[in-house]
Structure formats: C-alpha cells, structure tokens
Amino acid sequence: MNLKDLLQKVSHTDPPTRLEDVLLMPLSKFRKAGLLCRVPCDHLTGGDYYIASSEKEAAVGRAECHKS
C-alpha cells in the first residue's frame, strides 16, 4: 500500500465547536477526531485529567501536566 492509498483512508472531520457535540460524540468518532480534552477535577485530585483521541494527543496532555 502506498502513501496515497493510506491518505485516502484517513477521514478528516472539523473539530467540534460546542461542548455538547463532544459529549454526544460516539467513541468511534472521538477516536478519529484528534481531540485532547482537559477535565478539571479539583474535588478528587486537585488537578486536571486529559482525555485524548490518540497517543499523539495524549503526549500533548502529558507535556501540559509536566509544565505545572
């Protein structure tokens, strides 16, 4: 399989602009969306959690955590 074939299989969607769109998104769509969501969680840990679509976005979340 060549690069052109692989790129045709990638589905690109515009990122959601409303919180409701993210909350109602099926996991199959979230996985392809390339999102990193920060969830404040002061009542449990006093910090934030990150929910990532893929390992790429998770790496960004980990970098954000280590900035503090």
CHARMM-style PDB file with segment names, atoms N, HN, CA, C and O in Angstrom:
ATOM      1  N   MET     1       0.853  -1.182   0.000  1.00  0.00      PROA
ATOM      2  CA  MET     1       0.000   0.000   0.000  1.00  0.00      PROA
ATOM      3  C   MET     1       0.896   1.242   0.000  1.00  0.00      PROA
ATOM      4  O   MET     1       1.853   1.319   0.771  1.00  0.00      PROA
ATOM      5  N   ASN     2       0.590   2.197  -0.852  1.00  0.00      PROA
ATOM      6  HN  ASN     2      -0.187   2.134  -1.478  1.00  0.00      PROA
ATOM      7  CA  ASN     2       1.402   3.410  -0.919  1.00  0.00      PROA
ATOM      8  C   ASN     2       0.782   4.536  -0.091  1.00  0.00      PROA
ATOM      9  O   ASN     2      -0.327   4.406   0.427  1.00  0.00      PROA
ATOM     10  N   LEU     3       1.519   5.641   0.024  1.00  0.00      PROA
ATOM     11  HN  LEU     3       2.421   5.746  -0.396  1.00  0.00      PROA
ATOM     12  CA  LEU     3       1.086   6.766   0.838  1.00  0.00      PROA
ATOM     13  C   LEU     3      -0.244   7.333   0.362  1.00  0.00      PROA
ATOM     14  O   LEU     3      -1.092   7.684   1.183  1.00  0.00      PROA
ATOM     15  N   LYS     4      -0.437   7.428  -0.927  1.00  0.00      PROA
ATOM     16  HN  LYS     4       0.252   7.144  -1.594  1.00  0.00      PROA
ATOM     17  CA  LYS     4      -1.683   7.970  -1.469  1.00  0.00      PROA
ATOM     18  C   LYS     4      -2.882   7.133  -1.017  1.00  0.00      PROA
ATOM     19  O   LYS     4      -3.922   7.683  -0.656  1.00  0.00      PROA
ATOM     20  N   ASP     5      -2.738   5.819  -1.036  1.00  0.00      PROA
ATOM     21  HN  ASP     5      -1.893   5.372  -1.330  1.00  0.00      PROA
ATOM     22  CA  ASP     5      -3.823   4.941  -0.595  1.00  0.00      PROA
ATOM     23  C   ASP     5      -4.113   5.128   0.896  1.00  0.00      PROA
ATOM     24  O   ASP     5      -5.270   5.145   1.315  1.00  0.00      PROA
ATOM     25  N   LEU     6      -3.055   5.267   1.684  1.00  0.00      PROA
ATOM     26  HN  LEU     6      -2.115   5.254   1.344  1.00  0.00      PROA
ATOM     27  CA  LEU     6      -3.242   5.467   3.118  1.00  0.00      PROA
ATOM     28  C   LEU     6      -3.945   6.782   3.419  1.00  0.00      PROA
ATOM     29  O   LEU     6      -4.832   6.839   4.270  1.00  0.00      PROA
ATOM     30  N   LEU     7      -3.548   7.833   2.722  1.00  0.00      PROA
ATOM     31  HN  LEU     7      -2.827   7.786   2.031  1.00  0.00      PROA
ATOM     32  CA  LEU     7      -4.158   9.138   2.955  1.00  0.00      PROA
ATOM     33  C   LEU     7      -5.632   9.154   2.575  1.00  0.00      PROA
ATOM     34  O   LEU     7      -6.417   9.879   3.187  1.00  0.00      PROA
ATOM     35  N   GLN     8      -6.015   8.383   1.593  1.00  0.00      PROA
ATOM     36  HN  GLN     8      -5.378   7.795   1.095  1.00  0.00      PROA
ATOM     37  CA  GLN     8      -7.420   8.323   1.208  1.00  0.00      PROA
ATOM     38  C   GLN     8      -8.267   7.645   2.274  1.00  0.00      PROA
ATOM     39  O   GLN     8      -9.473   7.880   2.350  1.00  0.00      PROA
ATOM     40  N   LYS     9      -7.645   6.804   3.103  1.00  0.00      PROA
ATOM     41  HN  LYS     9      -6.666   6.614   3.042  1.00  0.00      PROA
ATOM     42  CA  LYS     9      -8.384   6.110   4.155  1.00  0.00      PROA
ATOM     43  C   LYS     9      -8.578   6.968   5.397  1.00  0.00      PROA
ATOM     44  O   LYS     9      -9.415   6.651   6.243  1.00  0.00      PROA
ATOM     45  N   VAL    10      -7.818   8.046   5.515  1.00  0.00      PROA
ATOM     46  HN  VAL    10      -7.139   8.303   4.828  1.00  0.00      PROA
ATOM     47  CA  VAL    10      -7.927   8.920   6.681  1.00  0.00      PROA
ATOM     48  C   VAL    10      -9.160   9.801   6.511  1.00  0.00      PROA
ATOM     49  O   VAL    10      -9.319  10.489   5.503  1.00  0.00      PROA
ATOM     50  N   SER    11     -10.014   9.765   7.506  1.00  0.00      PROA
ATOM     51  HN  SER    11      -9.884   9.206   8.325  1.00  0.00      PROA
ATOM     52  CA  SER    11     -11.197  10.621   7.435  1.00  0.00      PROA
ATOM     53  C   SER    11     -10.935  11.874   8.256  1.00  0.00      PROA
ATOM     54  O   SER    11     -10.610  11.788   9.440  1.00  0.00      PROA
ATOM     55  N   HSD    12     -11.073  13.009   7.646  1.00  0.00      PROA
ATOM     56  HN  HSD    12     -11.337  13.079   6.684  1.00  0.00      PROA
ATOM     57  CA  HSD    12     -10.863  14.283   8.320  1.00  0.00      PROA
ATOM     58  C   HSD    12     -12.215  14.900   8.642  1.00  0.00      PROA
ATOM     59  O   HSD    12     -13.087  15.011   7.780  1.00  0.00      PROA
ATOM     60  N   THR    13     -12.369  15.295   9.884  1.00  0.00      PROA
ATOM     61  HN  THR    13     -11.661  15.205  10.584  1.00  0.00      PROA
ATOM     62  CA  THR    13     -13.591  15.984  10.280  1.00  0.00      PROA
ATOM     63  C   THR    13     -13.192  17.283  10.957  1.00  0.00      PROA
ATOM     64  O   THR    13     -12.135  17.369  11.583  1.00  0.00      PROA
ATOM     65  N   ASP    14     -14.027  18.275  10.833  1.00  0.00      PROA
ATOM     66  HN  ASP    14     -14.885  18.206  10.325  1.00  0.00      PROA
ATOM     67  CA  ASP    14     -13.770  19.530  11.520  1.00  0.00      PROA
ATOM     68  C   ASP    14     -13.970  19.322  13.015  1.00  0.00      PROA
ATOM     69  O   ASP    14     -14.875  18.593  13.421  1.00  0.00      PROA
ATOM     70  N   PRO    15     -13.135  19.957  13.844  1.00  0.00      PROA
ATOM     71  CA  PRO    15     -13.288  19.775  15.287  1.00  0.00      PROA
ATOM     72  C   PRO    15     -14.621  20.364  15.765  1.00  0.00      PROA
ATOM     73  O   PRO    15     -15.098  21.360  15.221  1.00  0.00      PROA
ATOM     74  N   PRO    16     -15.200  19.753  16.764  1.00  0.00      PROA
ATOM     75  CA  PRO    16     -16.459  20.286  17.285  1.00  0.00      PROA
ATOM     76  C   PRO    16     -16.224  21.643  17.932  1.00  0.00      PROA
ATOM     77  O   PRO    16     -15.149  21.901  18.474  1.00  0.00      PROA
ATOM     78  N   THR    17     -17.216  22.496  17.876  1.00  0.00      PROA
ATOM     79  HN  THR    17     -18.089  22.286  17.436  1.00  0.00      PROA
ATOM     80  CA  THR    17     -17.090  23.827  18.455  1.00  0.00      PROA
ATOM     81  C   THR    17     -17.909  23.977  19.725  1.00  0.00      PROA
ATOM     82  O   THR    17     -17.769  24.967  20.443  1.00  0.00      PROA
ATOM     83  N   ARG    18     -18.766  22.999  20.006  1.00  0.00      PROA
ATOM     84  HN  ARG    18     -18.880  22.195  19.423  1.00  0.00      PROA
ATOM     85  CA  ARG    18     -19.598  23.073  21.209  1.00  0.00      PROA
ATOM     86  C   ARG    18     -19.324  21.872  22.116  1.00  0.00      PROA
ATOM     87  O   ARG    18     -19.079  20.762  21.644  1.00  0.00      PROA
ATOM     88  N   LEU    19     -19.370  22.115  23.413  1.00  0.00      PROA
ATOM     89  HN  LEU    19     -19.568  23.017  23.797  1.00  0.00      PROA
ATOM     90  CA  LEU    19     -19.166  21.053  24.383  1.00  0.00      PROA
ATOM     91  C   LEU    19     -20.179  19.928  24.181  1.00  0.00      PROA
ATOM     92  O   LEU    19     -19.834  18.753  24.306  1.00  0.00      PROA
ATOM     93  N   GLU    20     -21.411  20.278  23.873  1.00  0.00      PROA
ATOM     94  HN  GLU    20     -21.692  21.233  23.771  1.00  0.00      PROA
ATOM     95  CA  GLU    20     -22.454  19.268  23.665  1.00  0.00      PROA
ATOM     96  C   GLU    20     -22.075  18.301  22.548  1.00  0.00      PROA
ATOM     97  O   GLU    20     -22.373  17.109  22.624  1.00  0.00      PROA
ATOM     98  N   ASP    21     -21.417  18.818  21.509  1.00  0.00      PROA
ATOM     99  HN  ASP    21     -21.175  19.787  21.447  1.00  0.00      PROA
ATOM    100  CA  ASP    21     -21.005  17.973  20.385  1.00  0.00      PROA
ATOM    101  C   ASP    21     -19.978  16.933  20.822  1.00  0.00      PROA
ATOM    102  O   ASP    21     -20.007  15.791  20.363  1.00  0.00      PROA
ATOM    103  N   VAL    22     -19.067  17.334  21.714  1.00  0.00      PROA
ATOM    104  HN  VAL    22     -19.043  18.261  22.087  1.00  0.00      PROA
ATOM    105  CA  VAL    22     -18.061  16.399  22.210  1.00  0.00      PROA
ATOM    106  C   VAL    22     -18.717  15.364  23.123  1.00  0.00      PROA
ATOM    107  O   VAL    22     -18.422  14.172  23.026  1.00  0.00      PROA
ATOM    108  N   LEU    23     -19.598  15.814  24.003  1.00  0.00      PROA
ATOM    109  HN  LEU    23     -19.837  16.782  24.082  1.00  0.00      PROA
ATOM    110  CA  LEU    23     -20.238  14.908  24.958  1.00  0.00      PROA
ATOM    111  C   LEU    23     -21.136  13.883  24.280  1.00  0.00      PROA
ATOM    112  O   LEU    23     -21.294  12.770  24.782  1.00  0.00      PROA
ATOM    113  N   LEU    24     -21.720  14.244  23.156  1.00  0.00      PROA
ATOM    114  HN  LEU    24     -21.592  15.148  22.748  1.00  0.00      PROA
ATOM    115  CA  LEU    24     -22.621  13.339  22.447  1.00  0.00      PROA
ATOM    116  C   LEU    24     -21.923  12.528  21.360  1.00  0.00      PROA
ATOM    117  O   LEU    24     -22.548  11.699  20.698  1.00  0.00      PROA
ATOM    118  N   MET    25     -20.630  12.771  21.180  1.00  0.00      PROA
ATOM    119  HN  MET    25     -20.123  13.444  21.718  1.00  0.00      PROA
ATOM    120  CA  MET    25     -19.880  12.104  20.124  1.00  0.00      PROA
ATOM    121  C   MET    25     -19.678  10.621  20.450  1.00  0.00      PROA
ATOM    122  O   MET    25     -19.246  10.296  21.556  1.00  0.00      PROA
ATOM    123  N   PRO    26     -19.979   9.723  19.520  1.00  0.00      PROA
ATOM    124  CA  PRO    26     -19.668   8.307  19.750  1.00  0.00      PROA
ATOM    125  C   PRO    26     -18.156   8.115  19.871  1.00  0.00      PROA
ATOM    126  O   PRO    26     -17.381   8.858  19.269  1.00  0.00      PROA
ATOM    127  N   LEU    27     -17.745   7.122  20.645  1.00  0.00      PROA
ATOM    128  HN  LEU    27     -18.375   6.518  21.133  1.00  0.00      PROA
ATOM    129  CA  LEU    27     -16.313   6.881  20.831  1.00  0.00      PROA
ATOM    130  C   LEU    27     -15.597   6.619  19.517  1.00  0.00      PROA
ATOM    131  O   LEU    27     -14.437   7.000  19.359  1.00  0.00      PROA
ATOM    132  N   SER    28     -16.265   5.979  18.579  1.00  0.00      PROA
ATOM    133  HN  SER    28     -17.207   5.670  18.707  1.00  0.00      PROA
ATOM    134  CA  SER    28     -15.630   5.706  17.284  1.00  0.00      PROA
ATOM    135  C   SER    28     -15.284   7.012  16.556  1.00  0.00      PROA
ATOM    136  O   SER    28     -14.255   7.094  15.886  1.00  0.00      PROA
ATOM    137  N   LYS    29     -16.128   8.016  16.686  1.00  0.00      PROA
ATOM    138  HN  LYS    29     -16.964   7.950  17.230  1.00  0.00      PROA
ATOM    139  CA  LYS    29     -15.853   9.313  16.064  1.00  0.00      PROA
ATOM    140  C   LYS    29     -14.811  10.092  16.873  1.00  0.00      PROA
ATOM    141  O   LYS    29     -13.956  10.766  16.298  1.00  0.00      PROA
ATOM    142  N   PHE    30     -14.882  10.000  18.201  1.00  0.00      PROA
ATOM    143  HN  PHE    30     -15.577   9.452  18.668  1.00  0.00      PROA
ATOM    144  CA  PHE    30     -13.913  10.683  19.062  1.00  0.00      PROA
ATOM    145  C   PHE    30     -12.501  10.199  18.764  1.00  0.00      PROA
ATOM    146  O   PHE    30     -11.558  10.990  18.727  1.00  0.00      PROA
ATOM    147  N   ARG    31     -12.366   8.909  18.554  1.00  0.00      PROA
ATOM    148  HN  ARG    31     -13.132   8.267  18.584  1.00  0.00      PROA
ATOM    149  CA  ARG    31     -11.048   8.323  18.278  1.00  0.00      PROA
ATOM    150  C   ARG    31     -10.406   8.926  17.026  1.00  0.00      PROA
ATOM    151  O   ARG    31      -9.185   9.061  16.956  1.00  0.00      PROA
ATOM    152  N   LYS    32     -11.224   9.285  16.046  1.00  0.00      PROA
ATOM    153  HN  LYS    32     -12.216   9.176  16.102  1.00  0.00      PROA
ATOM    154  CA  LYS    32     -10.719   9.842  14.787  1.00  0.00      PROA
ATOM    155  C   LYS    32     -10.643  11.365  14.804  1.00  0.00      PROA
ATOM    156  O   LYS    32     -10.121  11.965  13.864  1.00  0.00      PROA
ATOM    157  N   ALA    33     -11.153  11.997  15.851  1.00  0.00      PROA
ATOM    158  HN  ALA    33     -11.578  11.510  16.615  1.00  0.00      PROA
ATOM    159  CA  ALA    33     -11.295  13.451  15.864  1.00  0.00      PROA
ATOM    160  C   ALA    33     -10.017  14.201  16.198  1.00  0.00      PROA
ATOM    161  O   ALA    33      -9.925  15.398  15.924  1.00  0.00      PROA
ATOM    162  N   GLY    34      -9.024  13.532  16.786  1.00  0.00      PROA
ATOM    163  HN  GLY    34      -9.099  12.560  17.009  1.00  0.00      PROA
ATOM    164  CA  GLY    34      -7.779  14.218  17.128  1.00  0.00      PROA
ATOM    165  C   GLY    34      -7.954  15.238  18.234  1.00  0.00      PROA
ATOM    166  O   GLY    34      -7.396  16.333  18.168  1.00  0.00      PROA
ATOM    167  N   LEU    35      -8.729  14.883  19.255  1.00  0.00      PROA
ATOM    168  HN  LEU    35      -9.182  13.993  19.309  1.00  0.00      PROA
ATOM    169  CA  LEU    35      -9.038  15.824  20.327  1.00  0.00      PROA
ATOM    170  C   LEU    35      -8.249  15.542  21.594  1.00  0.00      PROA
ATOM    171  O   LEU    35      -7.883  14.402  21.881  1.00  0.00      PROA
ATOM    172  N   LEU    36      -8.000  16.587  22.330  1.00  0.00      PROA
ATOM    173  HN  LEU    36      -8.297  17.513  22.098  1.00  0.00      PROA
ATOM    174  CA  LEU    36      -7.455  16.496  23.675  1.00  0.00      PROA
ATOM    175  C   LEU    36      -8.353  17.349  24.553  1.00  0.00      PROA
ATOM    176  O   LEU    36      -8.417  18.566  24.383  1.00  0.00      PROA
ATOM    177  N   CYS    37      -9.041  16.723  25.484  1.00  0.00      PROA
ATOM    178  HN  CYS    37      -8.990  15.734  25.622  1.00  0.00      PROA
ATOM    179  CA  CYS    37      -9.982  17.434  26.351  1.00  0.00      PROA
ATOM    180  C   CYS    37      -9.412  17.482  27.759  1.00  0.00      PROA
ATOM    181  O   CYS    37      -9.022  16.458  28.321  1.00  0.00      PROA
ATOM    182  N   ARG    38      -9.368  18.680  28.318  1.00  0.00      PROA
ATOM    183  HN  ARG    38      -9.684  19.511  27.861  1.00  0.00      PROA
ATOM    184  CA  ARG    38      -8.912  18.852  29.703  1.00  0.00      PROA
ATOM    185  C   ARG    38     -10.136  18.854  30.599  1.00  0.00      PROA
ATOM    186  O   ARG    38     -11.091  19.595  30.364  1.00  0.00      PROA
ATOM    187  N   VAL    39     -10.100  18.012  31.634  1.00  0.00      PROA
ATOM    188  HN  VAL    39      -9.324  17.411  31.824  1.00  0.00      PROA
ATOM    189  CA  VAL    39     -11.216  17.896  32.558  1.00  0.00      PROA
ATOM    190  C   VAL    39     -10.727  18.302  33.944  1.00  0.00      PROA
ATOM    191  O   VAL    39      -9.980  17.558  34.579  1.00  0.00      PROA
ATOM    192  N   PRO    40     -11.145  19.490  34.423  1.00  0.00      PROA
ATOM    193  CA  PRO    40     -10.752  19.885  35.775  1.00  0.00      PROA
ATOM    194  C   PRO    40     -11.365  18.921  36.792  1.00  0.00      PROA
ATOM    195  O   PRO    40     -12.539  18.568  36.688  1.00  0.00      PROA
ATOM    196  N   CYS    41     -10.581  18.506  37.758  1.00  0.00      PROA
ATOM    197  HN  CYS    41      -9.627  18.793  37.843  1.00  0.00      PROA
ATOM    198  CA  CYS    41     -11.049  17.522  38.723  1.00  0.00      PROA
ATOM    199  C   CYS    41     -10.552  17.895  40.115  1.00  0.00      PROA
ATOM    200  O   CYS    41      -9.893  17.093  40.777  1.00  0.00      PROA
ATOM    201  N   ASP    42     -10.862  19.093  40.554  1.00  0.00      PROA
ATOM    202  HN  ASP    42     -11.398  19.744  40.017  1.00  0.00      PROA
ATOM    203  CA  ASP    42     -10.368  19.586  41.837  1.00  0.00      PROA
ATOM    204  C   ASP    42     -10.886  18.784  43.021  1.00  0.00      PROA
ATOM    205  O   ASP    42     -10.177  18.641  44.017  1.00  0.00      PROA
ATOM    206  N   HSD    43     -12.088  18.265  42.939  1.00  0.00      PROA
ATOM    207  HN  HSD    43     -12.663  18.381  42.129  1.00  0.00      PROA
ATOM    208  CA  HSD    43     -12.665  17.570  44.092  1.00  0.00      PROA
ATOM    209  C   HSD    43     -12.043  16.184  44.320  1.00  0.00      PROA
ATOM    210  O   HSD    43     -12.171  15.634  45.414  1.00  0.00      PROA
ATOM    211  N   LEU    44     -11.378  15.613  43.320  1.00  0.00      PROA
ATOM    212  HN  LEU    44     -11.274  16.060  42.431  1.00  0.00      PROA
ATOM    213  CA  LEU    44     -10.744  14.307  43.510  1.00  0.00      PROA
ATOM    214  C   LEU    44      -9.245  14.414  43.742  1.00  0.00      PROA
ATOM    215  O   LEU    44      -8.722  13.860  44.709  1.00  0.00      PROA
ATOM    216  N   THR    45      -8.565  15.115  42.872  1.00  0.00      PROA
ATOM    217  HN  THR    45      -8.990  15.565  42.087  1.00  0.00      PROA
ATOM    218  CA  THR    45      -7.103  15.122  42.928  1.00  0.00      PROA
ATOM    219  C   THR    45      -6.504  16.515  43.049  1.00  0.00      PROA
ATOM    220  O   THR    45      -5.302  16.657  43.275  1.00  0.00      PROA
ATOM    221  N   GLY    46      -7.317  17.525  42.901  1.00  0.00      PROA
ATOM    222  HN  GLY    46      -8.293  17.410  42.717  1.00  0.00      PROA
ATOM    223  CA  GLY    46      -6.780  18.875  42.919  1.00  0.00      PROA
ATOM    224  C   GLY    46      -6.082  19.242  41.626  1.00  0.00      PROA
ATOM    225  O   GLY    46      -5.352  20.231  41.575  1.00  0.00      PROA
ATOM    226  N   GLY    47      -6.298  18.458  40.579  1.00  0.00      PROA
ATOM    227  HN  GLY    47      -6.892  17.654  40.620  1.00  0.00      PROA
ATOM    228  CA  GLY    47      -5.652  18.728  39.298  1.00  0.00      PROA
ATOM    229  C   GLY    47      -6.578  18.444  38.145  1.00  0.00      PROA
ATOM    230  O   GLY    47      -7.795  18.368  38.314  1.00  0.00      PROA
ATOM    231  N   ASP    48      -6.007  18.289  36.986  1.00  0.00      PROA
ATOM    232  HN  ASP    48      -5.018  18.351  36.848  1.00  0.00      PROA
ATOM    233  CA  ASP    48      -6.775  18.064  35.769  1.00  0.00      PROA
ATOM    234  C   ASP    48      -6.497  16.678  35.211  1.00  0.00      PROA
ATOM    235  O   ASP    48      -5.426  16.110  35.419  1.00  0.00      PROA
ATOM    236  N   TYR    49      -7.473  16.150  34.504  1.00  0.00      PROA
ATOM    237  HN  TYR    49      -8.344  16.612  34.335  1.00  0.00      PROA
ATOM    238  CA  TYR    49      -7.314  14.926  33.725  1.00  0.00      PROA
ATOM    239  C   TYR    49      -7.420  15.298  32.264  1.00  0.00      PROA
ATOM    240  O   TYR    49      -8.086  16.270  31.910  1.00  0.00      PROA
ATOM    241  N   TYR    50      -6.765  14.527  31.416  1.00  0.00      PROA
ATOM    242  HN  TYR    50      -6.224  13.736  31.703  1.00  0.00      PROA
ATOM    243  CA  TYR    50      -6.859  14.733  29.983  1.00  0.00      PROA
ATOM    244  C   TYR    50      -7.426  13.474  29.343  1.00  0.00      PROA
ATOM    245  O   TYR    50      -7.029  12.357  29.673  1.00  0.00      PROA
ATOM    246  N   ILE    51      -8.354  13.676  28.428  1.00  0.00      PROA
ATOM    247  HN  ILE    51      -8.676  14.584  28.160  1.00  0.00      PROA
ATOM    248  CA  ILE    51      -8.923  12.584  27.656  1.00  0.00      PROA
ATOM    249  C   ILE    51      -8.496  12.832  26.217  1.00  0.00      PROA
ATOM    250  O   ILE    51      -8.817  13.864  25.628  1.00  0.00      PROA
ATOM    251  N   ALA    52      -7.769  11.871  25.660  1.00  0.00      PROA
ATOM    252  HN  ALA    52      -7.508  11.032  26.137  1.00  0.00      PROA
ATOM    253  CA  ALA    52      -7.174  12.062  24.342  1.00  0.00      PROA
ATOM    254  C   ALA    52      -7.727  11.072  23.332  1.00  0.00      PROA
ATOM    255  O   ALA    52      -8.050   9.932  23.667  1.00  0.00      PROA
ATOM    256  N   SER    53      -7.830  11.528  22.087  1.00  0.00      PROA
ATOM    257  HN  SER    53      -7.567  12.454  21.815  1.00  0.00      PROA
ATOM    258  CA  SER    53      -8.291  10.669  20.996  1.00  0.00      PROA
ATOM    259  C   SER    53      -7.262   9.619  20.618  1.00  0.00      PROA
ATOM    260  O   SER    53      -7.616   8.507  20.227  1.00  0.00      PROA
ATOM    261  N   SER    54      -5.986   9.971  20.733  1.00  0.00      PROA
ATOM    262  HN  SER    54      -5.698  10.875  21.050  1.00  0.00      PROA
ATOM    263  CA  SER    54      -4.935   9.041  20.315  1.00  0.00      PROA
ATOM    264  C   SER    54      -3.678   9.288  21.143  1.00  0.00      PROA
ATOM    265  O   SER    54      -3.633  10.204  21.965  1.00  0.00      PROA
ATOM    266  N   GLU    55      -2.679   8.479  20.922  1.00  0.00      PROA
ATOM    267  HN  GLU    55      -2.715   7.735  20.254  1.00  0.00      PROA
ATOM    268  CA  GLU    55      -1.419   8.626  21.639  1.00  0.00      PROA
ATOM    269  C   GLU    55      -0.763   9.975  21.340  1.00  0.00      PROA
ATOM    270  O   GLU    55      -0.101  10.547  22.206  1.00  0.00      PROA
ATOM    271  N   LYS    56      -0.939  10.478  20.139  1.00  0.00      PROA
ATOM    272  HN  LYS    56      -1.476  10.013  19.435  1.00  0.00      PROA
ATOM    273  CA  LYS    56      -0.372  11.783  19.760  1.00  0.00      PROA
ATOM    274  C   LYS    56      -0.932  12.885  20.656  1.00  0.00      PROA
ATOM    275  O   LYS    56      -0.177  13.701  21.184  1.00  0.00      PROA
ATOM    276  N   GLU    57      -2.247  12.909  20.827  1.00  0.00      PROA
ATOM    277  HN  GLU    57      -2.860  12.246  20.398  1.00  0.00      PROA
ATOM    278  CA  GLU    57      -2.865  13.913  21.674  1.00  0.00      PROA
ATOM    279  C   GLU    57      -2.542  13.668  23.147  1.00  0.00      PROA
ATOM    280  O   GLU    57      -2.414  14.618  23.919  1.00  0.00      PROA
ATOM    281  N   ALA    58      -2.410  12.391  23.541  1.00  0.00      PROA
ATOM    282  HN  ALA    58      -2.514  11.619  22.913  1.00  0.00      PROA
ATOM    283  CA  ALA    58      -2.056  12.066  24.918  1.00  0.00      PROA
ATOM    284  C   ALA    58      -0.678  12.620  25.266  1.00  0.00      PROA
ATOM    285  O   ALA    58      -0.455  13.075  26.388  1.00  0.00      PROA
ATOM    286  N   ALA    59       0.237  12.584  24.317  1.00  0.00      PROA
ATOM    287  HN  ALA    59       0.056  12.215  23.405  1.00  0.00      PROA
ATOM    288  CA  ALA    59       1.584  13.126  24.555  1.00  0.00      PROA
ATOM    289  C   ALA    59       1.522  14.624  24.833  1.00  0.00      PROA
ATOM    290  O   ALA    59       2.269  15.138  25.665  1.00  0.00      PROA
ATOM    291  N   VAL    60       0.637  15.315  24.139  1.00  0.00      PROA
ATOM    292  HN  VAL    60       0.030  14.898  23.462  1.00  0.00      PROA
ATOM    293  CA  VAL    60       0.453  16.748  24.387  1.00  0.00      PROA
ATOM    294  C   VAL    60      -0.093  16.956  25.805  1.00  0.00      PROA
ATOM    295  O   VAL    60       0.345  17.854  26.525  1.00  0.00      PROA
ATOM    296  N   GLY    61      -1.047  16.119  26.190  1.00  0.00      PROA
ATOM    297  HN  GLY    61      -1.403  15.390  25.606  1.00  0.00      PROA
ATOM    298  CA  GLY    61      -1.614  16.219  27.542  1.00  0.00      PROA
ATOM    299  C   GLY    61      -0.570  15.976  28.619  1.00  0.00      PROA
ATOM    300  O   GLY    61      -0.535  16.684  29.626  1.00  0.00      PROA
ATOM    301  N   ARG    62       0.283  14.978  28.412  1.00  0.00      PROA
ATOM    302  HN  ARG    62       0.255  14.403  27.594  1.00  0.00      PROA
ATOM    303  CA  ARG    62       1.339  14.702  29.381  1.00  0.00      PROA
ATOM    304  C   ARG    62       2.298  15.883  29.474  1.00  0.00      PROA
ATOM    305  O   ARG    62       2.738  16.237  30.568  1.00  0.00      PROA
ATOM    306  N   ALA    63       2.624  16.491  28.349  1.00  0.00      PROA
ATOM    307  HN  ALA    63       2.266  16.204  27.460  1.00  0.00      PROA
ATOM    308  CA  ALA    63       3.505  17.659  28.342  1.00  0.00      PROA
ATOM    309  C   ALA    63       2.876  18.813  29.110  1.00  0.00      PROA
ATOM    310  O   ALA    63       3.565  19.529  29.837  1.00  0.00      PROA
ATOM    311  N   GLU    64       1.565  18.996  28.949  1.00  0.00      PROA
ATOM    312  HN  GLU    64       1.005  18.415  28.359  1.00  0.00      PROA
ATOM    313  CA  GLU    64       0.854  20.053  29.686  1.00  0.00      PROA
ATOM    314  C   GLU    64       0.910  19.803  31.199  1.00  0.00      PROA
ATOM    315  O   GLU    64       1.097  20.732  31.985  1.00  0.00      PROA
ATOM    316  N   CYS    65       0.747  18.549  31.586  1.00  0.00      PROA
ATOM    317  HN  CYS    65       0.596  17.794  30.948  1.00  0.00      PROA
ATOM    318  CA  CYS    65       0.779  18.195  33.012  1.00  0.00      PROA
ATOM    319  C   CYS    65       2.143  18.499  33.621  1.00  0.00      PROA
ATOM    320  O   CYS    65       2.234  18.932  34.770  1.00  0.00      PROA
ATOM    321  N   HSD    66       3.202  18.272  32.848  1.00  0.00      PROA
ATOM    322  HN  HSD    66       3.128  17.921  31.915  1.00  0.00      PROA
ATOM    323  CA  HSD    66       4.550  18.450  33.374  1.00  0.00      PROA
ATOM    324  C   HSD    66       4.998  19.915  33.368  1.00  0.00      PROA
ATOM    325  O   HSD    66       6.030  20.243  33.953  1.00  0.00      PROA
ATOM    326  N   LYS    67       4.245  20.789  32.722  1.00  0.00      PROA
ATOM    327  HN  LYS    67       3.406  20.523  32.246  1.00  0.00      PROA
ATOM    328  CA  LYS    67       4.580  22.224  32.728  1.00  0.00      PROA
ATOM    329  C   LYS    67       4.351  22.829  34.103  1.00  0.00      PROA
ATOM    330  O   LYS    67       5.074  23.736  34.515  1.00  0.00      PROA
ATOM    331  N   SER    68       3.360  22.338  34.803  1.00  0.00      PROA
ATOM    332  HN  SER    68       2.772  21.601  34.468  1.00  0.00      PROA
ATOM    333  CA  SER    68       2.972  22.918  36.096  1.00  0.00      PROA
ATOM    334  C   SER    68       3.977  22.651  37.179  1.00  0.00      PROA
ATOM    335  OT1 SER    68       3.785  23.077  38.318  1.00  0.00      PROA
TER     336      SER     68
END
